[in-house]
């Protein structure tokens, strides 16, 4: 199967954590709680663009975390209010709270999910570094 990259999105968030002291445990996502903000850089065949983006990650309970993404400056229209549910130390579910639940896997400081939208296959990769998160989306036609 040929896989064509349709676009790649890169995002480096600058860390503005809500918690001053990071958790001492090594479990993801505990070490990355807080609000992360930056510019989403969009590159595709049509050119380049950018948009403001933020990710806020906060605990609901031991295995469920609020995962709020805001695209653009409109915090109501641009809000994606999700939950990140830990099944075990490497397997998660991103619950979009509308019946859509995406499998996600954490390894080597990366949270990776793959899903299909309108005959396009998307791979979303969040790379968690000390003070930044790099967000990448790779996309291509599903049936080529």
Number of C-alpha atoms within 10 A of each C-alpha: 6 9 12 13 15 16 19 16 20 20 24 22 22 16 17 15 17 15 13 9 9 13 14 8 9 9 11 18 22 17 16 24 25 19 19 22 22 18 18 22 18 18 15 12 8 8 8 11 12 14 13 16 22 23 21 20 23 21 16 12 9 9 14 19 21 20 20 18 20 19 18 17 13 10 13 10 10 14 17 16 15 19 21 25 22 19 14 10 14 15 15 22 18 20 19 16 11 8 7 10 17 14 16 22 18 19 12 8 14 20 20 20 19 16 15 13 10 7 10 13 20 20 15 20 22 19 19 20 12 9 13 18 24 18 21 21 20 17 22 18 17 17 10 8
